[in-house]
Amino acid sequence: MKVIGSELEIHTKEENEIINITAEVKDILLKSGLKDGLVCIFVGGSTGAITTMEFEPGLLEDVPAALERIAPASDKYQHHLRWNDGNGHSHVKAAIMGPGITVPFRNCQPVLGTWQQIVFIELDVKPRDRKMIIQMIGE
């Protein structure tokens, strides 16, 4: 059993931007030399999230709209009152969604459903440089 780490860096432009990182994760898996195992994709920071979804135009609108209903930007947030940075809702959304996922892989490919893609969701109110940690364990 081997453990191999890698990183993926992206630049986001705006709040609610959803970036498909499936191809990058597949490339990292191929380069790892591991055939079968688990890959963990994790983003450092408390206003971004990683999940899976069908990456299609309808959901690119539906997911941010649903998150807005869960944690509306217009609500009162103690975080915003304390730090005056306007992103209390971003922190709440990220805490609910989570900073990472673990995906099994076989034959150097993530095991995903037919339409399932790995995505990063920018929840902060401004552009960010994001670094994701890709940690693989397998043989």
JOLIN-V585060 format. One line per field, one symbol per residue. ss: DSSP state (H for helix, E for strand, L for the rest). phi: phi as a letter, one per 20 degrees, with the letter a starting at -180 (. if undefined). A space follows every 50 residues. Layout:
ss: ???
phi: ???
This chain:
ss: LEEEEEEEEEELLLLLLEEELHHHHHHHHHHHLLLLEEEEEEELLLLEEE EEEELLHHHHHHHHHHHHHHLLLLLLLHHHHHHLLLLHHHHHHHHHHLLE EEEEEELLEELLLLLEEEEEEELLLLLLEEEEEEEEEEL
phi: .dccdbccdcdddafmfddfdgfffffffgffneecrccddcdfodccbc bcafecgfffeffgffffffcffffecfgfffdldmcgfffffffffnea bdcfcclmcfecfgdfcecddedfebgbedddedddcrc
